[in-house]
């Protein structure tokens, strides 16, 4: 109903029993305030795909214990991971994303000039 607040996890718990094929059960659910639309009202699916890609990379890095110290964006159809903490190495990021087939670029943290 209009005005109700729903949690992604609660929604997954509600729909999962109704999905007959186990492989078809969604693993994640994100609730958006609104869908990105063009000036004429069409849903911008590429924005949704980019958002899903960023979330996937963040989830993999977090699962590998790499919390913080990086930012992720999409530029020129590639995922760009900018390291913001010099203690986070490119090797650790590559190891965490070893099975990913999506093209990505890692930008190393820049040292502060004093």
C-alpha positions as CSV (number, residue, x, y, z in Angstrom):
1,X,0.0,0.0,0.0
2,X,1.1,3.6,-0.6
3,X,3.3,5.0,2.2
4,X,4.3,1.7,3.6
5,X,8.0,1.0,4.3
6,X,9.5,-2.3,3.2
7,X,12.8,-3.8,3.8
8,X,14.7,-5.7,1.0
9,X,15.4,-8.6,3.3
10,X,11.8,-8.8,4.4
11,X,10.7,-8.8,0.8
12,X,13.1,-11.6,-0.1
13,X,11.7,-13.7,2.8
14,X,8.2,-13.1,1.6
15,X,8.8,-14.1,-2.1
16,X,11.4,-16.9,-1.7
17,X,8.9,-19.6,-0.8
18,X,6.8,-18.8,-3.9
19,X,9.8,-19.3,-6.3
20,X,9.7,-22.9,-7.4
21,X,13.3,-23.1,-8.8
22,X,16.0,-22.6,-6.1
23,X,18.4,-21.1,-8.6
24,X,15.9,-18.5,-9.5
25,X,15.6,-17.1,-5.9
26,X,17.1,-13.7,-5.8
27,X,20.2,-13.4,-3.6
28,X,19.8,-9.7,-2.9
29,X,17.0,-7.1,-3.1
30,X,17.5,-3.3,-3.0
31,X,14.7,-0.9,-2.6
32,X,15.1,2.4,-4.6
33,X,13.2,5.6,-3.8
34,X,12.6,6.0,-7.5
35,X,13.7,4.5,-10.8
36,X,16.1,6.6,-13.0
37,X,14.1,7.9,-16.0
38,X,14.8,9.8,-19.1
39,X,13.2,13.2,-19.7
40,X,10.4,11.4,-21.6
41,X,9.8,9.0,-18.8
42,X,11.5,5.8,-20.0
43,X,13.4,3.8,-17.4
44,X,17.2,4.1,-17.8
45,X,18.1,0.5,-17.5
46,X,21.8,1.2,-18.0
47,X,21.8,3.2,-14.7
48,X,20.3,0.2,-13.0
49,X,22.9,-2.1,-14.4
50,X,25.7,0.2,-13.4
51,X,24.3,0.4,-9.9
52,X,24.0,-3.4,-9.7
53,X,27.6,-3.7,-10.9
54,X,28.9,-1.3,-8.3
55,X,27.0,-3.1,-5.6
56,X,28.4,-6.5,-6.7
57,X,32.0,-5.2,-6.6
58,X,31.4,-3.6,-3.1
59,X,29.9,-6.8,-1.9
60,X,32.8,-8.9,-3.1
61,X,35.4,-6.5,-1.6
62,X,33.5,-6.4,1.7
63,X,33.2,-10.2,1.8
64,X,37.0,-10.4,1.4
65,X,37.4,-8.1,4.5
66,X,38.3,-5.0,2.5
67,X,35.9,-2.5,4.1
68,X,36.5,1.1,3.3
69,X,39.6,2.6,1.7
70,X,38.2,2.5,-1.8
71,X,35.5,4.1,-4.0
72,X,33.9,2.6,-7.0
73,X,32.4,4.2,-10.1
74,X,31.6,3.4,-13.7
75,X,33.6,5.3,-16.4
76,X,33.9,4.5,-20.1
77,X,32.0,1.2,-19.6
78,X,34.6,0.0,-17.1
79,X,34.4,-0.3,-13.3
80,X,37.0,2.0,-11.8
81,X,38.1,1.2,-8.2
82,X,40.0,4.1,-6.7
83,X,42.1,3.2,-3.7
84,X,41.9,5.9,-1.1
85,X,43.9,4.2,1.6
86,X,47.6,3.5,0.9
87,X,47.4,0.4,3.2
88,X,44.9,-1.2,0.7
89,X,47.0,-2.7,-2.1
90,X,46.1,-3.5,-5.7
91,X,47.1,-7.1,-5.1
92,X,44.5,-7.5,-2.3
93,X,41.8,-6.0,-4.5
94,X,42.7,-8.2,-7.4
95,X,42.7,-11.3,-5.2
96,X,39.2,-10.4,-3.9
97,X,37.9,-10.0,-7.4
98,X,39.8,-12.9,-9.0
99,X,36.7,-14.6,-10.4
100,X,35.1,-11.4,-11.9
101,X,34.9,-11.3,-15.7
102,X,33.8,-7.7,-15.8
103,X,36.5,-5.3,-16.9
104,X,37.8,-3.2,-14.1
105,X,40.6,-0.7,-13.5
106,X,42.4,-0.1,-10.1
107,X,43.7,3.4,-9.4
108,X,46.3,3.4,-6.6
109,X,46.1,5.7,-3.7
110,X,48.1,8.9,-4.2
111,X,50.5,9.9,-1.5
112,X,49.9,13.3,0.0
113,X,52.5,15.9,-0.9
114,X,53.6,17.9,2.1
